[in-house]
Amino acid sequence: MMIPCPYCGPRLSGEFVYRGDAGLMDRPDPQAPEAVWTDYVFMRDNPAGLHRELWYHAVGCGAWLIVERDTRSHDILRAVPAKDRT
């Protein structure tokens, strides 16, 4: 799978580290009950279709990217710097 890094151009996915759903932004309070943290860490949607994911270009420019990918075909529609949050 090729990921179009906005800084380095198209790169193999092996250069990147997948970090999960790009929509998960609000972490629970550190003092939240264990059940709240269990839900936050383990209970994830498994969508079929378009999904926004957070990837880190570990063997490249070191940028955090939001990658829009179709989970059925692995086709990547776009990748943008995570700082832009578009």
Phi, psi and omega in degrees: 000132179259132177249126181278087178295128180294344181257325186251350185088188182297131180223152176294145183298339179296344177279350187247159174242125178283131182242002173111194183296125180286349180276346181279101183244327186263106177282148175296159174301139180304334180267007180297152179301156182303323181298324178294316179293322177300315177298316182297317185280319191253335185268101183237150171287152176235076188288148171255110182130208184295133182214139177261124186235153178260124180232147178245127180276080187290322183253052181195233187280349180080015181277148169268131183235149167258119183251127174264117187226142173274115185290345179280323185245347186068012175293133179259124181276321178191163175222130181230154176302135181298332180296336180279333179045047179264000000 
